Amino acid sequence: MARVKFVCGNWKMHKTLGEAVALVDGLLASPIPHVEVGIAPPFTALHAVSKRLAGSKLVLAAQNLHFEAEGAYTGEVSAAMLADVGCRYAIVGHSERRQLFGETDAGCGKKVGAALRGGLRAILCVGETLAEREAQRTLEVVGRQLEAGLAEVEAGRALDVVVAYEPVWAIGTGKTATPAQAQEVHAFLRGRLAARFGAELASQLRLQYGGSVKPGNAAELFSQPDIDGGLIGGAALDVPSFLAICKAAG
């Protein structure tokens, strides 16, 4: 079974409600390529964007979630709340969450489990820092993050997880892993997934690349045998750029 490419735009802390709706309207006004396309607006825009996306091919994602189903967790949002507002996916373990907010490998595993139990699919992010790459620890780091992130995932739910390799040194820096560098890590991740879930299931799991993906480099990255789309940051905030990246995946 051929894997369907998946491109998801992570808007991070950008766009007011009006700006978010305007961006969505711009995307919906153009043909969407024959790939899965998702967007992850800030929490404040999820409800309005969800209503705008009704009946369209675009799917909605959340940028984060809490690992408990409910409780006294001021400022947090549960998987069920996100599913209720129309989200299909939740991003877990983005490097900015790990680096700036202290999220741990184990905590990311709990969040992936919570997403699946709460009716969502998960986009699990893994990636190494520049220091870790220069110390030749890339595969060690992403392997550890992958194992912890999948701790609560049974084989029957494996296809509800997308793994996004995002080298920390390439996020928002303008630097991009070469297609060969990205493919090396993706092939390693698929091998680890095969060891965990079996080769057949691993061959169906989708692996995204993220890290300064732009219209000019998307096609070459997405042409690699184990890269099944991208988790897009800055370029997702511009309609022509994001659509060009989606087209490159088609």
BAFI-305760 format. One line per field, with one value per residue: residue number from 1; residue in one letter; x, y, z of N, C-alpha, C in turn. Coordinates in nm, 2 decimals. Example, Ala and Ser with C-alpha at 12.3 -4.5 7.8 and 13.67 -1.06 7.14 Angstrom:
<sites>
num = [1;2]
residuo = [A;S]
n_X = [1.32;1.28]
n_Y = [-0.57;-0.22]
n_Z = [0.78;0.71]
ca_X = [1.23;1.37]
ca_Y = [-0.45;-0.11]
ca_Z = [0.78;0.71]
c_X = [1.32;1.29]
c_Y = [-0.33;0.00]
c_Z = [0.78;0.79]
</sites>
This chain:
<sites>
num = [1;2;3;4;5;6;7;8;9;10;11;12;13;14;15;16;17;18;19;20;21;22;23;24;25;26;27;28;29;30;31;32;33;34;35;36;37;38;39;40;41;42;43;44;45;46;47;48;49;50;51;52;53;54;55;56;57;58;59;60;61;62;63;64;65;66;67;68;69;70;71;72;73;74;75;76;77;78;79;80;81;82;83;84;85;86;87;88;89;90;91;92;93;94;95;96;97;98;99;100;101;102;103;104;105;106;107;108;109;110;111;112;113;114;115;116;117;118;119;120;121;122;123;124;125;126;127;128;129;130;131;132;133;134;135;136;137;138;139;140;141;142;143;144;145;146;147;148;149;150;151;152;153;154;155;156;157;158;159;160;161;162;163;164;165;166;167;168;169;170;171;172;173;174;175;176;177;178;179;180;181;182;183;184;185;186;187;188;189;190;191;192;193;194;195;196;197;198;199;200;201;202;203;204;205;206;207;208;209;210;211;212;213;214;215;216;217;218;219;220;221;222;223;224;225;226;227;228;229;230;231;232;233;234;235;236;237;238;239;240;241;242;243;244;245;246;247;248;249;250]
residuo = [M;A;R;V;K;F;V;C;G;N;W;K;M;H;K;T;L;G;E;A;V;A;L;V;D;G;L;L;A;S;P;I;P;H;V;E;V;G;I;A;P;P;F;T;A;L;H;A;V;S;K;R;L;A;G;S;K;L;V;L;A;A;Q;N;L;H;F;E;A;E;G;A;Y;T;G;E;V;S;A;A;M;L;A;D;V;G;C;R;Y;A;I;V;G;H;S;E;R;R;Q;L;F;G;E;T;D;A;G;C;G;K;K;V;G;A;A;L;R;G;G;L;R;A;I;L;C;V;G;E;T;L;A;E;R;E;A;Q;R;T;L;E;V;V;G;R;Q;L;E;A;G;L;A;E;V;E;A;G;R;A;L;D;V;V;V;A;Y;E;P;V;W;A;I;G;T;G;K;T;A;T;P;A;Q;A;Q;E;V;H;A;F;L;R;G;R;L;A;A;R;F;G;A;E;L;A;S;Q;L;R;L;Q;Y;G;G;S;V;K;P;G;N;A;A;E;L;F;S;Q;P;D;I;D;G;G;L;I;G;G;A;A;L;D;V;P;S;F;L;A;I;C;K;A;A;G]
n_X = [0.08;0.07;0.21;0.03;0.13;0.18;0.13;0.17;0.09;0.24;0.14;0.24;0.29;0.13;-0.10;-0.40;-0.75;-0.90;-0.70;-0.62;-0.85;-0.86;-0.63;-0.69;-0.91;-0.77;-0.62;-0.83;-0.93;-0.78;-0.68;-0.64;-0.37;-0.34;-0.28;-0.26;-0.34;-0.28;-0.35;-0.23;-0.34;-0.32;-0.46;-0.67;-0.79;-0.89;-1.17;-1.31;-1.16;-1.21;-1.48;-1.47;-1.33;-1.51;-1.64;-1.43;-1.11;-0.90;-0.74;-0.76;-0.53;-0.39;-0.15;-0.05;-0.12;-0.26;-0.16;-0.34;-0.69;-0.88;-0.91;-0.76;-0.59;-0.47;-0.49;-0.44;-0.52;-0.73;-0.72;-0.98;-1.12;-1.00;-1.06;-1.33;-1.36;-1.30;-1.05;-0.82;-0.56;-0.29;0.00;0.30;0.56;0.72;1.03;1.05;0.88;1.01;1.26;1.21;1.01;1.06;0.97;0.97;1.11;0.96;0.73;0.63;0.57;0.35;0.17;0.13;0.00;-0.23;-0.35;-0.42;-0.61;-0.80;-0.93;-0.78;-0.52;-0.16;0.11;0.43;0.71;1.06;1.41;1.75;1.99;2.23;2.47;2.45;2.44;2.69;2.84;2.80;2.57;2.32;2.15;2.13;2.00;1.75;1.65;1.61;1.42;1.21;1.15;1.06;0.85;0.67;0.58;0.33;0.19;0.01;0.04;-0.19;-0.27;-0.07;-0.07;-0.20;-0.02;0.21;0.54;0.76;1.06;1.26;1.53;1.68;1.86;1.79;1.55;1.37;1.60;1.69;1.87;1.89;1.85;2.04;1.89;2.00;2.10;1.86;1.72;1.88;1.83;1.55;1.53;1.66;1.47;1.25;1.35;1.37;1.10;1.01;1.14;0.99;0.72;0.70;0.79;0.60;0.40;0.55;0.63;0.41;0.37;0.38;0.64;0.74;0.93;1.08;1.19;1.29;1.17;1.10;0.95;1.15;1.31;1.15;1.05;1.28;1.34;1.10;1.11;1.26;1.30;1.20;1.07;0.77;0.63;0.59;0.64;0.56;0.68;0.75;0.70;0.44;0.28;0.23;0.02;0.08;0.34;0.30;0.11;0.26;0.45;0.29;0.21;0.45;0.46;0.28]
n_Y = [-0.12;0.21;0.49;0.78;1.10;1.35;1.68;1.92;2.23;2.41;2.66;2.78;3.04;3.24;3.45;3.61;3.57;3.67;3.69;3.43;3.31;3.44;3.34;3.07;3.10;3.18;2.95;2.78;2.88;2.80;2.52;2.22;2.00;1.64;1.52;1.45;1.73;1.93;2.18;2.36;2.57;2.83;2.76;2.95;2.99;2.76;2.67;2.85;2.81;2.54;2.54;2.68;2.49;2.29;2.04;2.06;1.95;1.99;1.91;1.94;2.03;2.02;2.21;2.11;1.92;1.81;1.54;1.41;1.31;1.48;1.73;1.92;2.12;2.40;2.61;2.41;2.18;1.91;1.59;1.51;1.75;1.88;1.70;1.73;1.99;1.96;1.88;1.66;1.57;1.59;1.76;1.65;1.68;1.87;2.04;2.29;2.28;2.09;2.21;2.48;2.45;2.24;1.98;1.63;1.32;1.10;1.22;1.30;1.06;0.99;1.19;1.12;0.87;0.97;1.13;0.93;0.78;0.97;1.02;1.13;1.15;1.13;1.35;1.28;1.44;1.43;1.49;1.61;1.83;2.08;2.04;1.77;1.65;1.72;1.58;1.33;1.19;1.17;0.95;0.81;0.99;1.04;0.79;0.72;0.91;0.84;0.58;0.63;0.80;0.63;0.46;0.40;0.30;0.06;-0.20;-0.21;0.05;0.19;0.30;0.53;0.72;0.96;1.02;1.28;1.40;1.64;1.82;2.00;2.21;2.30;2.43;2.71;2.84;2.87;2.69;2.37;2.02;1.82;1.64;1.39;1.36;1.39;1.17;0.96;0.96;0.92;0.66;0.52;0.56;0.43;0.17;0.13;0.14;-0.09;-0.28;-0.26;-0.28;-0.46;-0.53;-0.50;-0.33;-0.11;-0.02;0.11;0.33;0.68;0.92;1.24;1.53;1.81;2.14;2.42;2.39;2.48;2.62;2.59;2.37;2.16;1.96;1.80;1.70;1.56;1.37;1.16;0.82;0.75;0.97;1.12;1.36;1.68;1.87;2.18;2.50;2.83;2.88;2.79;3.00;3.16;3.18;3.12;3.00;2.78;2.63;2.57;2.40;2.19;2.11;2.02;1.78;1.63]
n_Z = [0.00;-0.10;0.06;0.17;0.11;0.36;0.46;0.70;0.84;1.09;1.28;1.51;1.76;1.62;1.44;1.49;1.56;1.34;1.15;1.13;1.02;0.78;0.66;0.63;0.45;0.23;0.17;0.11;-0.11;-0.32;-0.53;-0.37;-0.35;-0.43;-0.17;0.18;0.38;0.65;0.91;1.19;1.39;1.64;1.97;2.03;1.79;1.69;1.70;1.53;1.29;1.25;1.18;0.94;0.79;0.74;0.54;0.36;0.22;0.40;0.71;1.06;1.32;1.65;1.84;2.07;2.37;2.69;2.90;3.07;3.09;3.21;3.47;3.74;3.60;3.53;3.25;3.07;2.80;2.70;2.51;2.44;2.44;2.23;2.02;2.02;1.93;1.67;1.59;1.42;1.45;1.69;1.77;1.92;2.14;2.00;1.92;2.03;2.24;2.39;2.43;2.53;2.72;2.88;2.83;2.86;2.73;2.83;2.92;2.67;2.56;2.72;2.64;2.37;2.41;2.54;2.34;2.15;2.30;2.34;2.10;1.89;1.64;1.65;1.60;1.63;1.73;1.67;1.72;1.69;1.86;1.75;1.88;1.95;1.70;1.60;1.77;1.68;1.76;1.67;1.58;1.81;1.98;1.84;1.83;2.10;2.17;2.00;2.09;2.36;2.30;2.18;2.38;2.49;2.28;2.10;1.86;1.71;1.70;1.58;1.32;1.36;1.44;1.34;1.26;1.30;1.19;1.30;1.29;1.55;1.50;1.26;1.27;1.20;1.15;0.89;0.80;0.65;0.67;0.45;0.17;0.17;0.44;0.58;0.48;0.57;0.85;0.85;0.73;0.93;1.14;1.04;1.04;1.31;1.38;1.24;1.39;1.62;1.55;1.33;0.99;0.78;0.89;0.96;0.71;0.63;0.79;0.83;0.78;0.85;0.74;0.90;0.93;0.83;0.58;0.25;-0.05;-0.25;-0.17;-0.11;-0.29;-0.35;-0.10;-0.03;-0.22;-0.14;-0.04;0.22;0.32;0.39;0.35;0.52;0.82;0.86;0.93;0.94;0.66;0.63;0.70;0.49;0.22;-0.07;-0.05;0.13;-0.02;-0.24;-0.13;-0.05;-0.31;-0.40;-0.27;-0.39]
ca_X = [0.00;0.15;0.18;-0.02;0.20;0.10;0.19;0.09;0.14;0.24;0.14;0.30;0.22;0.10;-0.23;-0.52;-0.86;-0.93;-0.58;-0.63;-0.96;-0.82;-0.53;-0.76;-0.99;-0.68;-0.59;-0.95;-0.96;-0.69;-0.69;-0.55;-0.31;-0.39;-0.21;-0.33;-0.30;-0.33;-0.30;-0.23;-0.35;-0.32;-0.58;-0.78;-0.85;-0.93;-1.31;-1.34;-1.10;-1.28;-1.61;-1.43;-1.28;-1.61;-1.66;-1.31;-1.01;-0.80;-0.77;-0.72;-0.44;-0.36;-0.01;-0.01;-0.23;-0.22;-0.16;-0.46;-0.82;-0.94;-0.86;-0.72;-0.46;-0.50;-0.43;-0.42;-0.63;-0.73;-0.74;-1.12;-1.16;-0.95;-1.14;-1.46;-1.36;-1.28;-0.91;-0.79;-0.43;-0.22;0.15;0.35;0.71;0.80;1.15;1.03;0.82;1.11;1.37;1.17;0.91;1.10;0.90;1.06;1.08;0.86;0.61;0.58;0.50;0.22;0.08;0.09;-0.11;-0.35;-0.41;-0.49;-0.72;-0.90;-0.99;-0.69;-0.40;-0.05;0.24;0.54;0.84;1.19;1.52;1.87;2.05;2.35;2.58;2.43;2.48;2.84;2.90;2.76;2.47;2.19;2.07;2.11;1.90;1.61;1.60;1.56;1.29;1.11;1.11;0.98;0.72;0.57;0.57;0.19;0.12;0.01;0.05;-0.32;-0.29;0.05;-0.09;-0.25;0.10;0.30;0.66;0.82;1.20;1.29;1.66;1.66;1.95;1.73;1.41;1.37;1.74;1.72;1.95;1.80;1.93;2.04;1.81;2.07;2.10;1.72;1.68;1.95;1.75;1.42;1.55;1.69;1.35;1.16;1.40;1.33;0.96;1.00;1.18;0.89;0.58;0.71;0.83;0.49;0.33;0.64;0.63;0.29;0.38;0.43;0.74;0.75;1.05;1.05;1.32;1.32;1.12;1.05;0.91;1.26;1.38;1.05;1.04;1.39;1.32;0.99;1.13;1.34;1.21;1.14;1.01;0.64;0.57;0.66;0.57;0.60;0.67;0.73;0.64;0.29;0.20;0.21;-0.06;0.15;0.45;0.25;0.05;0.37;0.51;0.19;0.21;0.57;0.44;0.17]
ca_Y = [0.00;0.33;0.59;0.91;1.21;1.44;1.80;1.99;2.36;2.44;2.81;2.82;3.15;3.34;3.47;3.64;3.50;3.72;3.66;3.28;3.28;3.49;3.25;2.95;3.13;3.19;2.82;2.71;2.94;2.74;2.38;2.14;1.88;1.51;1.47;1.50;1.86;1.98;2.30;2.36;2.71;2.84;2.72;3.04;3.00;2.62;2.66;2.92;2.75;2.42;2.57;2.72;2.38;2.19;2.00;2.07;1.84;2.02;1.86;2.03;1.97;2.11;2.22;2.05;1.87;1.75;1.39;1.36;1.33;1.60;1.76;2.06;2.16;2.53;2.65;2.30;2.13;1.77;1.54;1.51;1.89;1.91;1.62;1.79;2.11;1.92;1.84;1.52;1.54;1.67;1.76;1.61;1.68;1.96;2.07;2.41;2.23;2.02;2.30;2.60;2.43;2.13;1.85;1.51;1.20;1.02;1.30;1.30;0.93;1.00;1.27;1.04;0.78;1.05;1.17;0.82;0.75;1.08;1.03;1.20;1.09;1.21;1.37;1.28;1.50;1.39;1.56;1.64;1.96;2.09;1.98;1.63;1.61;1.73;1.47;1.21;1.12;1.19;0.83;0.77;1.08;1.03;0.65;0.73;0.99;0.75;0.47;0.68;0.85;0.52;0.37;0.36;0.27;-0.08;-0.22;-0.18;0.20;0.24;0.38;0.66;0.80;1.01;1.06;1.40;1.43;1.79;1.85;2.13;2.31;2.35;2.49;2.86;2.90;2.88;2.58;2.25;1.90;1.78;1.53;1.26;1.36;1.36;1.03;0.87;0.95;0.86;0.52;0.46;0.56;0.32;0.05;0.11;0.11;-0.23;-0.37;-0.25;-0.32;-0.55;-0.46;-0.46;-0.21;0.00;0.03;0.19;0.44;0.80;1.00;1.37;1.60;1.95;2.22;2.52;2.34;2.59;2.57;2.56;2.25;2.06;1.85;1.71;1.63;1.47;1.26;1.06;0.70;0.73;1.09;1.11;1.49;1.77;1.95;2.31;2.62;2.96;2.88;2.77;3.12;3.23;3.09;3.07;2.92;2.66;2.55;2.52;2.29;2.09;2.07;1.94;1.65;1.56]
ca_Z = [0.00;-0.11;0.17;0.12;0.17;0.46;0.49;0.80;0.88;1.23;1.29;1.63;1.82;1.51;1.39;1.57;1.51;1.21;1.06;1.11;0.92;0.65;0.60;0.59;0.33;0.12;0.13;0.06;-0.24;-0.42;-0.54;-0.27;-0.42;-0.38;-0.05;0.30;0.42;0.78;0.96;1.33;1.44;1.79;2.04;2.02;1.65;1.65;1.68;1.41;1.17;1.23;1.11;0.80;0.72;0.73;0.40;0.28;0.23;0.50;0.84;1.17;1.42;1.76;1.86;2.20;2.45;2.82;2.91;3.14;3.03;3.27;3.60;3.79;3.53;3.48;3.13;2.98;2.71;2.68;2.38;2.41;2.41;2.09;1.92;2.02;1.85;1.53;1.56;1.38;1.50;1.79;1.76;2.05;2.15;1.92;1.99;2.11;2.37;2.47;2.47;2.60;2.82;2.96;2.81;2.86;2.65;2.90;2.91;2.53;2.55;2.79;2.56;2.25;2.46;2.57;2.21;2.09;2.38;2.33;1.97;1.80;1.59;1.70;1.52;1.73;1.68;1.73;1.65;1.77;1.86;1.67;1.96;1.94;1.57;1.59;1.86;1.61;1.85;1.61;1.58;1.95;2.03;1.79;1.87;2.24;2.17;1.93;2.18;2.47;2.25;2.14;2.49;2.51;2.15;2.06;1.72;1.65;1.69;1.52;1.20;1.40;1.48;1.23;1.32;1.23;1.22;1.30;1.36;1.62;1.44;1.13;1.28;1.21;1.13;0.75;0.76;0.62;0.65;0.31;0.15;0.22;0.58;0.62;0.44;0.66;0.98;0.83;0.72;1.07;1.22;0.98;1.08;1.45;1.38;1.20;1.50;1.72;1.50;1.22;0.87;0.70;0.95;0.95;0.57;0.61;0.88;0.76;0.84;0.80;0.77;0.93;0.95;0.72;0.45;0.16;-0.19;-0.33;-0.13;-0.07;-0.38;-0.34;0.03;-0.04;-0.32;-0.07;-0.02;0.35;0.36;0.34;0.37;0.60;0.92;0.81;1.02;0.89;0.53;0.64;0.73;0.37;0.14;-0.19;-0.01;0.18;-0.13;-0.33;-0.06;-0.07;-0.45;-0.42;-0.21;-0.47]
c_X = [0.09;0.11;0.14;0.07;0.12;0.19;0.11;0.16;0.13;0.25;0.21;0.22;0.20;-0.05;-0.34;-0.63;-0.89;-0.82;-0.59;-0.73;-0.92;-0.72;-0.60;-0.84;-0.89;-0.64;-0.71;-0.98;-0.88;-0.71;-0.59;-0.50;-0.36;-0.30;-0.29;-0.26;-0.36;-0.28;-0.32;-0.23;-0.33;-0.46;-0.70;-0.85;-0.91;-1.08;-1.35;-1.29;-1.17;-1.41;-1.58;-1.39;-1.39;-1.64;-1.54;-1.22;-0.91;-0.84;-0.70;-0.63;-0.42;-0.21;0.04;-0.13;-0.17;-0.24;-0.27;-0.59;-0.90;-0.88;-0.82;-0.59;-0.49;-0.42;-0.41;-0.55;-0.62;-0.75;-0.89;-1.17;-1.12;-1.03;-1.28;-1.47;-1.33;-1.14;-0.90;-0.66;-0.39;-0.07;0.20;0.50;0.79;0.92;1.14;0.97;0.92;1.22;1.33;1.08;0.94;1.03;1.00;1.02;0.96;0.73;0.55;0.51;0.36;0.12;0.04;-0.02;-0.24;-0.42;-0.48;-0.62;-0.83;-0.95;-0.91;-0.58;-0.28;0.06;0.35;0.66;0.96;1.30;1.63;1.92;2.17;2.46;2.57;2.47;2.63;2.91;2.86;2.66;2.33;2.10;2.04;1.99;1.76;1.56;1.55;1.43;1.18;1.06;1.02;0.85;0.62;0.54;0.43;0.12;0.13;0.01;-0.08;-0.35;-0.17;0.03;-0.16;-0.14;0.18;0.42;0.73;0.96;1.23;1.42;1.65;1.74;1.89;1.60;1.43;1.51;1.77;1.81;1.85;1.90;1.93;1.94;1.87;2.08;1.96;1.68;1.75;1.87;1.62;1.43;1.58;1.56;1.26;1.22;1.37;1.18;0.93;1.04;1.07;0.75;0.58;0.73;0.71;0.42;0.42;0.65;0.51;0.28;0.44;0.53;0.76;0.89;1.01;1.18;1.35;1.28;1.06;1.02;1.03;1.33;1.28;1.05;1.15;1.38;1.22;1.01;1.21;1.25;1.14;1.08;0.87;0.56;0.65;0.57;0.64;0.58;0.64;0.66;0.49;0.21;0.18;0.14;0.02;0.26;0.40;0.19;0.16;0.44;0.42;0.19;0.34;0.56;0.35;0.23]
c_Y = [0.13;0.43;0.72;1.02;1.30;1.56;1.88;2.12;2.39;2.59;2.86;2.94;3.27;3.34;3.49;3.56;3.54;3.69;3.51;3.25;3.33;3.40;3.12;2.98;3.14;3.05;2.75;2.76;2.88;2.59;2.31;2.02;1.75;1.45;1.51;1.63;1.90;2.11;2.30;2.51;2.71;2.80;2.81;3.05;2.86;2.61;2.73;2.86;2.62;2.44;2.60;2.59;2.27;2.17;2.01;1.95;1.86;1.96;1.95;1.96;2.07;2.10;2.15;2.00;1.83;1.60;1.33;1.40;1.45;1.62;1.90;2.09;2.29;2.56;2.54;2.26;1.98;1.72;1.54;1.65;1.92;1.83;1.69;1.92;2.09;1.89;1.69;1.48;1.63;1.65;1.74;1.62;1.77;2.01;2.20;2.38;2.17;2.12;2.42;2.57;2.30;2.00;1.74;1.41;1.12;1.09;1.30;1.16;0.93;1.08;1.19;0.94;0.85;1.09;1.05;0.78;0.85;1.10;1.10;1.11;1.18;1.23;1.39;1.33;1.45;1.47;1.59;1.78;1.96;2.02;1.83;1.58;1.61;1.62;1.33;1.12;1.13;1.07;0.79;0.86;1.05;0.89;0.65;0.80;0.91;0.65;0.52;0.74;0.75;0.42;0.32;0.32;0.12;-0.09;-0.18;-0.03;0.26;0.34;0.52;0.76;0.84;1.06;1.17;1.42;1.57;1.82;1.99;2.24;2.36;2.42;2.64;2.92;2.93;2.77;2.46;2.13;1.87;1.67;1.40;1.25;1.33;1.22;0.93;0.85;0.89;0.71;0.45;0.45;0.45;0.18;0.02;0.08;-0.04;-0.32;-0.37;-0.31;-0.42;-0.47;-0.41;-0.33;-0.09;0.06;0.12;0.32;0.56;0.88;1.13;1.43;1.75;2.02;2.30;2.46;2.46;2.54;2.53;2.43;2.14;1.94;1.75;1.63;1.53;1.36;1.14;0.94;0.69;0.86;1.11;1.25;1.57;1.83;2.09;2.42;2.75;2.97;2.85;2.89;3.21;3.14;3.04;2.97;2.78;2.57;2.50;2.40;2.17;2.03;1.98;1.80;1.57;1.48]
c_Z = [0.00;0.01;0.11;0.19;0.26;0.49;0.59;0.84;1.02;1.25;1.41;1.69;1.72;1.48;1.50;1.50;1.36;1.11;1.03;1.00;0.78;0.58;0.55;0.46;0.21;0.07;0.06;-0.08;-0.36;-0.42;-0.44;-0.35;-0.36;-0.28;0.07;0.35;0.55;0.82;1.12;1.38;1.59;1.85;2.02;1.89;1.61;1.61;1.55;1.28;1.14;1.15;0.97;0.72;0.69;0.58;0.31;0.30;0.34;0.63;0.94;1.27;1.53;1.78;1.98;2.27;2.59;2.82;2.99;3.07;3.08;3.40;3.63;3.73;3.45;3.35;3.03;2.90;2.69;2.54;2.35;2.38;2.26;1.99;1.91;1.93;1.70;1.49;1.52;1.44;1.62;1.77;1.90;2.04;2.06;1.99;2.07;2.24;2.46;2.52;2.56;2.72;2.90;2.94;2.79;2.76;2.70;2.89;2.77;2.51;2.61;2.70;2.43;2.29;2.48;2.44;2.15;2.17;2.37;2.19;1.87;1.74;1.64;1.60;1.62;1.67;1.75;1.65;1.75;1.76;1.78;1.75;1.95;1.81;1.55;1.67;1.80;1.70;1.79;1.62;1.72;2.01;1.98;1.82;2.00;2.24;2.10;2.03;2.29;2.42;2.21;2.26;2.52;2.39;2.12;1.91;1.64;1.63;1.62;1.41;1.23;1.45;1.35;1.31;1.24;1.28;1.20;1.37;1.42;1.55;1.31;1.14;1.30;1.19;0.98;0.70;0.75;0.61;0.50;0.29;0.19;0.37;0.64;0.60;0.54;0.79;0.96;0.81;0.85;1.15;1.17;1.03;1.23;1.46;1.33;1.31;1.61;1.67;1.38;1.09;0.79;0.76;0.94;0.81;0.54;0.69;0.80;0.85;0.77;0.82;0.80;0.96;0.84;0.58;0.37;0.03;-0.27;-0.29;-0.11;-0.16;-0.37;-0.20;0.02;-0.14;-0.26;-0.03;0.11;0.40;0.30;0.36;0.47;0.71;0.90;0.91;0.95;0.75;0.52;0.67;0.61;0.27;0.01;-0.15;0.04;0.07;-0.22;-0.26;-0.07;-0.21;-0.47;-0.36;-0.30;-0.59]
</sites>
